[in-house]
Every structure is written in structure tokens, then in C-alpha cells.
Amino acid sequence: MQQKIKPKALKIALDAFRADPSLGARQAKSLFSEIITHLQAGMSDEAVLQEVLKKNRPTTLPTGTLTLF
């Protein structure tokens, strides 16, 4: 099973970097560990990708963004 997870984790990581290049600031080892943990829990590839992107979303607003608060 571990042999099938590693290629999936690599593909998900690449998809995550394409979707959010700021993930490059994270340590690769922790990102892969997070992805592998989700895959071992039985999550689908797309669900893992969405979870990684959601968890690593920046907490600050982009420059030039206006809010009502």
C-alpha cells in the first residue's frame, strides 16, 4: 500500500504547488507527511488536495483588498 501512496502524494503535492505557489515556503517534508496521513486515512486525492489548500490558506488579506469589517 505504501508504494501506491508515494506516487499519489507526489502528484497531489505538485497539484497543490500549481494551485498555490506560496506553498513553496513550507517545508516539503511536513507537506508530504500531511498528504500521506490524509491518504492513509482513506481520503480521495481531490479531498486531500482541497484540505491541504484550505489548511495552508494565508491568514492575511492580499494587498489592495478591501473589507467591510
mmCIF file as gemmi writes it, N, C-alpha and C atoms, coordinates in Angstrom:
data_model
loop_
_atom_site.group_PDB
_atom_site.id
_atom_site.type_symbol
_atom_site.label_atom_id
_atom_site.label_alt_id
_atom_site.label_comp_id
_atom_site.label_asym_id
_atom_site.label_entity_id
_atom_site.label_seq_id
_atom_site.pdbx_PDB_ins_code
_atom_site.Cartn_x
_atom_site.Cartn_y
_atom_site.Cartn_z
_atom_site.occupancy
_atom_site.B_iso_or_equiv
_atom_site.pdbx_formal_charge
_atom_site.auth_seq_id
_atom_site.auth_asym_id
_atom_site.pdbx_PDB_model_num
ATOM 1 N N . MET Axp A 1 ? 0.822 -1.189 0 1 0 ? 1 A 1
ATOM 2 C CA . MET Axp A 1 ? 0 0 0 1 0 ? 1 A 1
ATOM 3 C C . MET Axp A 1 ? 0.871 1.261 0 1 0 ? 1 A 1
ATOM 4 N N . GLN Axp A 2 ? 1.948 1.244 0.746 1 0 ? 2 A 1
ATOM 5 C CA . GLN Axp A 2 ? 2.839 2.403 0.838 1 0 ? 2 A 1
ATOM 6 C C . GLN Axp A 2 ? 3.392 2.776 -0.532 1 0 ? 2 A 1
ATOM 7 N N . GLN Axp A 3 ? 3.625 1.774 -1.403 1 0 ? 3 A 1
ATOM 8 C CA . GLN Axp A 3 ? 4.174 2.057 -2.719 1 0 ? 3 A 1
ATOM 9 C C . GLN Axp A 3 ? 3.168 2.805 -3.597 1 0 ? 3 A 1
ATOM 10 N N . LYS Axp A 4 ? 1.879 2.602 -3.38 1 0 ? 4 A 1
ATOM 11 C CA . LYS Axp A 4 ? 0.867 3.312 -4.149 1 0 ? 4 A 1
ATOM 12 C C . LYS Axp A 4 ? 0.656 4.724 -3.62 1 0 ? 4 A 1
ATOM 13 N N . ILE Axp A 5 ? 0.88 4.923 -2.335 1 0 ? 5 A 1
ATOM 14 C CA . ILE Axp A 5 ? 0.642 6.224 -1.71 1 0 ? 5 A 1
ATOM 15 C C . ILE Axp A 5 ? 1.699 7.238 -2.113 1 0 ? 5 A 1
ATOM 16 N N . LYS Axp A 6 ? 2.954 6.824 -2.196 1 0 ? 6 A 1
ATOM 17 C CA . LYS Axp A 6 ? 4.023 7.781 -2.506 1 0 ? 6 A 1
ATOM 18 C C . LYS Axp A 6 ? 3.829 8.482 -3.848 1 0 ? 6 A 1
ATOM 19 N N . PRO Axp A 7 ? 3.524 7.766 -4.941 1 0 ? 7 A 1
ATOM 20 C CA . PRO Axp A 7 ? 3.294 8.479 -6.2 1 0 ? 7 A 1
ATOM 21 C C . PRO Axp A 7 ? 2.064 9.4 -6.136 1 0 ? 7 A 1
ATOM 22 N N . LYS Axp A 8 ? 1.027 8.963 -5.425 1 0 ? 8 A 1
ATOM 23 C CA . LYS Axp A 8 ? -0.157 9.805 -5.261 1 0 ? 8 A 1
ATOM 24 C C . LYS Axp A 8 ? 0.207 11.079 -4.496 1 0 ? 8 A 1
ATOM 25 N N . ALA Axp A 9 ? 1.006 10.934 -3.449 1 0 ? 9 A 1
ATOM 26 C CA . ALA Axp A 9 ? 1.399 12.085 -2.636 1 0 ? 9 A 1
ATOM 27 C C . ALA Axp A 9 ? 2.193 13.08 -3.469 1 0 ? 9 A 1
ATOM 28 N N . LEU Axp A 10 ? 3.056 12.591 -4.319 1 0 ? 10 A 1
ATOM 29 C CA . LEU Axp A 10 ? 3.85 13.463 -5.181 1 0 ? 10 A 1
ATOM 30 C C . LEU Axp A 10 ? 2.946 14.224 -6.151 1 0 ? 10 A 1
ATOM 31 N N . LYS Axp A 11 ? 1.99 13.528 -6.767 1 0 ? 11 A 1
ATOM 32 C CA . LYS Axp A 11 ? 1.07 14.179 -7.694 1 0 ? 11 A 1
ATOM 33 C C . LYS Axp A 11 ? 0.231 15.233 -6.975 1 0 ? 11 A 1
ATOM 34 N N . ILE Axp A 12 ? -0.265 14.918 -5.789 1 0 ? 12 A 1
ATOM 35 C CA . ILE Axp A 12 ? -1.068 15.871 -5.025 1 0 ? 12 A 1
ATOM 36 C C . ILE Axp A 12 ? -0.231 17.087 -4.646 1 0 ? 12 A 1
ATOM 37 N N . ALA Axp A 13 ? 1.005 16.856 -4.234 1 0 ? 13 A 1
ATOM 38 C CA . ALA Axp A 13 ? 1.889 17.973 -3.865 1 0 ? 13 A 1
ATOM 39 C C . ALA Axp A 13 ? 2.127 18.881 -5.071 1 0 ? 13 A 1
ATOM 40 N N . LEU Axp A 14 ? 2.367 18.296 -6.231 1 0 ? 14 A 1
ATOM 41 C CA . LEU Axp A 14 ? 2.57 19.101 -7.439 1 0 ? 14 A 1
ATOM 42 C C . LEU Axp A 14 ? 1.314 19.902 -7.783 1 0 ? 14 A 1
ATOM 43 N N . ASP Axp A 15 ? 0.152 19.266 -7.676 1 0 ? 15 A 1
ATOM 44 C CA . ASP Axp A 15 ? -1.109 19.968 -7.929 1 0 ? 15 A 1
ATOM 45 C C . ASP Axp A 15 ? -1.309 21.106 -6.934 1 0 ? 15 A 1
ATOM 46 N N . ALA Axp A 16 ? -0.942 20.865 -5.681 1 0 ? 16 A 1
ATOM 47 C CA . ALA Axp A 16 ? -1.086 21.896 -4.65 1 0 ? 16 A 1
ATOM 48 C C . ALA Axp A 16 ? -0.155 23.074 -4.93 1 0 ? 16 A 1
ATOM 49 N N . PHE Axp A 17 ? 1.08 22.81 -5.338 1 0 ? 17 A 1
ATOM 50 C CA . PHE Axp A 17 ? 2.028 23.88 -5.662 1 0 ? 17 A 1
ATOM 51 C C . PHE Axp A 17 ? 1.556 24.689 -6.867 1 0 ? 17 A 1
ATOM 52 N N . ARG Axp A 18 ? 0.947 24.002 -7.844 1 0 ? 18 A 1
ATOM 53 C CA . ARG Axp A 18 ? 0.418 24.713 -9.006 1 0 ? 18 A 1
ATOM 54 C C . ARG Axp A 18 ? -0.751 25.616 -8.606 1 0 ? 18 A 1
ATOM 55 N N . ALA Axp A 19 ? -1.601 25.107 -7.725 1 0 ? 19 A 1
ATOM 56 C CA . ALA Axp A 19 ? -2.776 25.875 -7.291 1 0 ? 19 A 1
ATOM 57 C C . ALA Axp A 19 ? -2.393 27.024 -6.368 1 0 ? 19 A 1
ATOM 58 N N . ASP Axp A 20 ? -1.353 26.818 -5.553 1 0 ? 20 A 1
ATOM 59 C CA . ASP Axp A 20 ? -0.941 27.842 -4.591 1 0 ? 20 A 1
ATOM 60 C C . ASP Axp A 20 ? 0.585 27.845 -4.479 1 0 ? 20 A 1
ATOM 61 N N . PRO Axp A 21 ? 1.258 28.62 -5.323 1 0 ? 21 A 1
ATOM 62 C CA . PRO Axp A 21 ? 2.728 28.638 -5.303 1 0 ? 21 A 1
ATOM 63 C C . PRO Axp A 21 ? 3.325 29.05 -3.958 1 0 ? 21 A 1
ATOM 64 N N . SER Axp A 22 ? 2.561 29.722 -3.101 1 0 ? 22 A 1
ATOM 65 C CA . SER Axp A 22 ? 3.093 30.117 -1.799 1 0 ? 22 A 1
ATOM 66 C C . SER Axp A 22 ? 3.388 28.911 -0.907 1 0 ? 22 A 1
ATOM 67 N N . LEU Axp A 23 ? 2.885 27.74 -1.274 1 0 ? 23 A 1
ATOM 68 C CA . LEU Axp A 23 ? 3.203 26.531 -0.507 1 0 ? 23 A 1
ATOM 69 C C . LEU Axp A 23 ? 4.698 26.22 -0.565 1 0 ? 23 A 1
ATOM 70 N N . GLY Axp A 24 ? 5.394 26.808 -1.532 1 0 ? 24 A 1
ATOM 71 C CA . GLY Axp A 24 ? 6.831 26.606 -1.636 1 0 ? 24 A 1
ATOM 72 C C . GLY Axp A 24 ? 7.588 27.12 -0.424 1 0 ? 24 A 1
ATOM 73 N N . ALA Axp A 25 ? 6.944 27.961 0.377 1 0 ? 25 A 1
ATOM 74 C CA . ALA Axp A 25 ? 7.577 28.476 1.589 1 0 ? 25 A 1
ATOM 75 C C . ALA Axp A 25 ? 7.529 27.443 2.724 1 0 ? 25 A 1
ATOM 76 N N . ARG Axp A 26 ? 6.691 26.425 2.593 1 0 ? 26 A 1
ATOM 77 C CA . ARG Axp A 26 ? 6.6 25.381 3.615 1 0 ? 26 A 1
ATOM 78 C C . ARG Axp A 26 ? 7.693 24.348 3.419 1 0 ? 26 A 1
ATOM 79 N N . GLN Axp A 27 ? 8.015 23.672 4.495 1 0 ? 27 A 1
ATOM 80 C CA . GLN Axp A 27 ? 8.986 22.588 4.398 1 0 ? 27 A 1
ATOM 81 C C . GLN Axp A 27 ? 8.324 21.416 3.684 1 0 ? 27 A 1
ATOM 82 N N . ALA Axp A 28 ? 8.985 20.91 2.679 1 0 ? 28 A 1
ATOM 83 C CA . ALA Axp A 28 ? 8.426 19.839 1.862 1 0 ? 28 A 1
ATOM 84 C C . ALA Axp A 28 ? 8.095 18.602 2.691 1 0 ? 28 A 1
ATOM 85 N N . LYS Axp A 29 ? 8.958 18.282 3.64 1 0 ? 29 A 1
ATOM 86 C CA . LYS Axp A 29 ? 8.753 17.069 4.435 1 0 ? 29 A 1
ATOM 87 C C . LYS Axp A 29 ? 7.429 17.131 5.2 1 0 ? 29 A 1
ATOM 88 N N . SER Axp A 30 ? 7.114 18.283 5.789 1 0 ? 30 A 1
ATOM 89 C CA . SER Axp A 30 ? 5.868 18.385 6.552 1 0 ? 30 A 1
ATOM 90 C C . SER Axp A 30 ? 4.661 18.348 5.624 1 0 ? 30 A 1
ATOM 91 N N . LEU Axp A 31 ? 4.779 18.929 4.44 1 0 ? 31 A 1
ATOM 92 C CA . LEU Axp A 31 ? 3.681 18.9 3.478 1 0 ? 31 A 1
ATOM 93 C C . LEU Axp A 31 ? 3.424 17.472 3.012 1 0 ? 31 A 1
ATOM 94 N N . PHE Axp A 32 ? 4.478 16.737 2.678 1 0 ? 32 A 1
ATOM 95 C CA . PHE Axp A 32 ? 4.312 15.349 2.26 1 0 ? 32 A 1
ATOM 96 C C . PHE Axp A 32 ? 3.758 14.493 3.398 1 0 ? 32 A 1
ATOM 97 N N . SER Axp A 33 ? 4.201 14.732 4.614 1 0 ? 33 A 1
ATOM 98 C CA . SER Axp A 33 ? 3.679 13.983 5.758 1 0 ? 33 A 1
ATOM 99 C C . SER Axp A 33 ? 2.184 14.215 5.915 1 0 ? 33 A 1
ATOM 100 N N . GLU Axp A 34 ? 1.768 15.464 5.754 1 0 ? 34 A 1
ATOM 101 C CA . GLU Axp A 34 ? 0.345 15.805 5.847 1 0 ? 34 A 1
ATOM 102 C C . GLU Axp A 34 ? -0.451 15.079 4.755 1 0 ? 34 A 1
ATOM 103 N N . ILE Axp A 35 ? 0.065 15.107 3.53 1 0 ? 35 A 1
ATOM 104 C CA . ILE Axp A 35 ? -0.62 14.455 2.413 1 0 ? 35 A 1
ATOM 105 C C . ILE Axp A 35 ? -0.713 12.955 2.644 1 0 ? 35 A 1
ATOM 106 N N . ILE Axp A 36 ? 0.372 12.333 3.033 1 0 ? 36 A 1
ATOM 107 C CA . ILE Axp A 36 ? 0.393 10.884 3.254 1 0 ? 36 A 1
ATOM 108 C C . ILE Axp A 36 ? -0.562 10.493 4.375 1 0 ? 36 A 1
ATOM 109 N N . THR Axp A 37 ? -0.606 11.284 5.434 1 0 ? 37 A 1
ATOM 110 C CA . THR Axp A 37 ? -1.526 10.999 6.541 1 0 ? 37 A 1
ATOM 111 C C . THR Axp A 37 ? -2.968 10.991 6.05 1 0 ? 37 A 1
ATOM 112 N N . HIS Axp A 38 ? -3.329 11.978 5.235 1 0 ? 38 A 1
ATOM 113 C CA . HIS Axp A 38 ? -4.691 12.04 4.699 1 0 ? 38 A 1
ATOM 114 C C . HIS Axp A 38 ? -4.98 10.854 3.778 1 0 ? 38 A 1
ATOM 115 N N . LEU Axp A 39 ? -4.015 10.487 2.936 1 0 ? 39 A 1
ATOM 116 C CA . LEU Axp A 39 ? -4.211 9.357 2.038 1 0 ? 39 A 1
ATOM 117 C C . LEU Axp A 39 ? -4.375 8.053 2.816 1 0 ? 39 A 1
ATOM 118 N N . GLN Axp A 40 ? -3.571 7.878 3.859 1 0 ? 40 A 1
ATOM 119 C CA . GLN Axp A 40 ? -3.673 6.664 4.671 1 0 ? 40 A 1
ATOM 120 C C . GLN Axp A 40 ? -5 6.596 5.411 1 0 ? 40 A 1
ATOM 121 N N . ALA Axp A 41 ? -5.606 7.765 5.664 1 0 ? 41 A 1
ATOM 122 C CA . ALA Axp A 41 ? -6.918 7.806 6.323 1 0 ? 41 A 1
ATOM 123 C C . ALA Axp A 41 ? -8.042 7.479 5.347 1 0 ? 41 A 1
ATOM 124 N N . GLY Axp A 42 ? -7.696 7.326 4.063 1 0 ? 42 A 1
ATOM 125 C CA . GLY Axp A 42 ? -8.676 6.919 3.08 1 0 ? 42 A 1
ATOM 126 C C . GLY Axp A 42 ? -9.326 8.056 2.307 1 0 ? 42 A 1
ATOM 127 N N . MET Axp A 43 ? -8.797 9.249 2.429 1 0 ? 43 A 1
ATOM 128 C CA . MET Axp A 43 ? -9.349 10.387 1.695 1 0 ? 43 A 1
ATOM 129 C C . MET Axp A 43 ? -9.011 10.259 0.212 1 0 ? 43 A 1
ATOM 130 N N . SER Axp A 44 ? -9.897 10.785 -0.637 1 0 ? 44 A 1
ATOM 131 C CA . SER Axp A 44 ? -9.628 10.783 -2.069 1 0 ? 44 A 1
ATOM 132 C C . SER Axp A 44 ? -8.542 11.812 -2.381 1 0 ? 44 A 1
ATOM 133 N N . ASP Axp A 45 ? -7.938 11.671 -3.539 1 0 ? 45 A 1
ATOM 134 C CA . ASP Axp A 45 ? -6.876 12.597 -3.947 1 0 ? 45 A 1
ATOM 135 C C . ASP Axp A 45 ? -7.382 14.039 -3.934 1 0 ? 45 A 1
ATOM 136 N N . GLU Axp A 46 ? -8.574 14.258 -4.503 1 0 ? 46 A 1
ATOM 137 C CA . GLU Axp A 46 ? -9.129 15.612 -4.58 1 0 ? 46 A 1
ATOM 138 C C . GLU Axp A 46 ? -9.424 16.159 -3.186 1 0 ? 46 A 1
ATOM 139 N N . ALA Axp A 47 ? -9.933 15.313 -2.292 1 0 ? 47 A 1
ATOM 140 C CA . ALA Axp A 47 ? -10.222 15.763 -0.926 1 0 ? 47 A 1
ATOM 141 C C . ALA Axp A 47 ? -8.933 16.146 -0.196 1 0 ? 47 A 1
ATOM 142 N N . VAL Axp A 48 ? -7.874 15.381 -0.417 1 0 ? 48 A 1
ATOM 143 C CA . VAL Axp A 48 ? -6.578 15.7 0.196 1 0 ? 48 A 1
ATOM 144 C C . VAL Axp A 48 ? -6.079 17.037 -0.325 1 0 ? 48 A 1
ATOM 145 N N . LEU Axp A 49 ? -6.161 17.236 -1.631 1 0 ? 49 A 1
ATOM 146 C CA . LEU Axp A 49 ? -5.708 18.49 -2.236 1 0 ? 49 A 1
ATOM 147 C C . LEU Axp A 49 ? -6.476 19.666 -1.639 1 0 ? 49 A 1
ATOM 148 N N . GLN Axp A 50 ? -7.79 19.555 -1.561 1 0 ? 50 A 1
ATOM 149 C CA . GLN Axp A 50 ? -8.593 20.648 -1.012 1 0 ? 50 A 1
ATOM 150 C C . GLN Axp A 50 ? -8.266 20.907 0.451 1 0 ? 50 A 1
ATOM 151 N N . GLU Axp A 51 ? -8.041 19.853 1.211 1 0 ? 51 A 1
ATOM 152 C CA . GLU Axp A 51 ? -7.706 20.007 2.631 1 0 ? 51 A 1
ATOM 153 C C . GLU Axp A 51 ? -6.362 20.707 2.805 1 0 ? 51 A 1
ATOM 154 N N . VAL Axp A 52 ? -5.377 20.325 2.006 1 0 ? 52 A 1
ATOM 155 C CA . VAL Axp A 52 ? -4.055 20.95 2.078 1 0 ? 52 A 1
ATOM 156 C C . VAL Axp A 52 ? -4.148 22.431 1.722 1 0 ? 52 A 1
ATOM 157 N N . LEU Axp A 53 ? -4.876 22.741 0.651 1 0 ? 53 A 1
ATOM 158 C CA . LEU Axp A 53 ? -5.02 24.131 0.242 1 0 ? 53 A 1
ATOM 159 C C . LEU Axp A 53 ? -5.77 24.943 1.292 1 0 ? 53 A 1
ATOM 160 N N . LYS Axp A 54 ? -6.807 24.343 1.87 1 0 ? 54 A 1
ATOM 161 C CA . LYS Axp A 54 ? -7.595 25.043 2.886 1 0 ? 54 A 1
ATOM 162 C C . LYS Axp A 54 ? -6.762 25.295 4.14 1 0 ? 54 A 1
ATOM 163 N N . LYS Axp A 55 ? -6.029 24.294 4.56 1 0 ? 55 A 1
ATOM 164 C CA . LYS Axp A 55 ? -5.232 24.415 5.789 1 0 ? 55 A 1
ATOM 165 C C . LYS Axp A 55 ? -4.106 25.436 5.632 1 0 ? 55 A 1
ATOM 166 N N . ASN Axp A 56 ? -3.574 25.557 4.44 1 0 ? 56 A 1
ATOM 167 C CA . ASN Axp A 56 ? -2.421 26.414 4.217 1 0 ? 56 A 1
ATOM 168 C C . ASN Axp A 56 ? -2.781 27.75 3.577 1 0 ? 56 A 1
ATOM 169 N N . ARG Axp A 57 ? -4.06 28.081 3.584 1 0 ? 57 A 1
ATOM 170 C CA . ARG Axp A 57 ? -4.507 29.366 3.039 1 0 ? 57 A 1
ATOM 171 C C . ARG Axp A 57 ? -3.914 30.487 3.887 1 0 ? 57 A 1
ATOM 172 N N . PRO Axp A 58 ? -3.41 31.531 3.257 1 0 ? 58 A 1
ATOM 173 C CA . PRO Axp A 58 ? -2.838 32.641 4.033 1 0 ? 58 A 1
ATOM 174 C C . PRO Axp A 58 ? -3.896 33.275 4.927 1 0 ? 58 A 1
ATOM 175 N N . THR Axp A 59 ? -3.473 33.699 6.115 1 0 ? 59 A 1
ATOM 176 C CA . THR Axp A 59 ? -4.403 34.306 7.061 1 0 ? 59 A 1
ATOM 177 C C . THR Axp A 59 ? -4.501 35.808 6.863 1 0 ? 59 A 1
ATOM 178 N N . THR Axp A 60 ? -3.594 36.369 6.098 1 0 ? 60 A 1
ATOM 179 C CA . THR Axp A 60 ? -3.633 37.804 5.83 1 0 ? 60 A 1
ATOM 180 C C . THR Axp A 60 ? -4.285 38.048 4.483 1 0 ? 60 A 1
ATOM 181 N N . LEU Axp A 61 ? -4.884 39.198 4.326 1 0 ? 61 A 1
ATOM 182 C CA . LEU Axp A 61 ? -5.524 39.552 3.072 1 0 ? 61 A 1
ATOM 183 C C . LEU Axp A 61 ? -4.477 40.04 2.081 1 0 ? 61 A 1
ATOM 184 N N . PRO Axp A 62 ? -4.678 39.73 0.821 1 0 ? 62 A 1
ATOM 185 C CA . PRO Axp A 62 ? -3.741 40.236 -0.184 1 0 ? 62 A 1
ATOM 186 C C . PRO Axp A 62 ? -3.747 41.764 -0.2 1 0 ? 62 A 1
ATOM 187 N N . THR Axp A 63 ? -2.632 42.338 -0.592 1 0 ? 63 A 1
ATOM 188 C CA . THR Axp A 63 ? -2.502 43.787 -0.672 1 0 ? 63 A 1
ATOM 189 C C . THR Axp A 63 ? -3.55 44.342 -1.638 1 0 ? 63 A 1
ATOM 190 N N . GLY Axp A 64 ? -4.187 45.44 -1.196 1 0 ? 64 A 1
ATOM 191 C CA . GLY Axp A 64 ? -5.167 46.083 -2.048 1 0 ? 64 A 1
ATOM 192 C C . GLY Axp A 64 ? -6.577 45.547 -1.893 1 0 ? 64 A 1
ATOM 193 N N . THR Axp A 65 ? -6.787 44.586 -0.998 1 0 ? 65 A 1
ATOM 194 C CA . THR Axp A 65 ? -8.111 44.044 -0.787 1 0 ? 65 A 1
ATOM 195 C C . THR Axp A 65 ? -8.861 44.863 0.246 1 0 ? 65 A 1
ATOM 196 N N . LEU Axp A 66 ? -10.08 45.172 -0.072 1 0 ? 66 A 1
ATOM 197 C CA . LEU Axp A 66 ? -10.931 45.932 0.844 1 0 ? 66 A 1
ATOM 198 C C . LEU Axp A 66 ? -11.874 44.978 1.563 1 0 ? 66 A 1
ATOM 199 N N . THR Axp A 67 ? -12.175 45.289 2.807 1 0 ? 67 A 1
ATOM 200 C CA . THR Axp A 67 ? -13.15 44.501 3.545 1 0 ? 67 A 1
ATOM 201 C C . THR Axp A 67 ? -14.191 45.429 4.14 1 0 ? 67 A 1
ATOM 202 N N . LEU Axp A 68 ? -15.287 44.872 4.555 1 0 ? 68 A 1
ATOM 203 C CA . LEU Axp A 68 ? -16.345 45.646 5.188 1 0 ? 68 A 1
ATOM 204 C C . LEU Axp A 68 ? -16.197 45.67 6.692 1 0 ? 68 A 1
ATOM 205 N N . PHE Axp A 69 ? -15.197 44.999 7.212 1 0 ? 69 A 1
ATOM 206 C CA . PHE Axp A 69 ? -15.015 44.92 8.667 1 0 ? 69 A 1
ATOM 207 C C . PHE Axp A 69 ? -13.927 45.833 9.15 1 0 ? 69 A 1
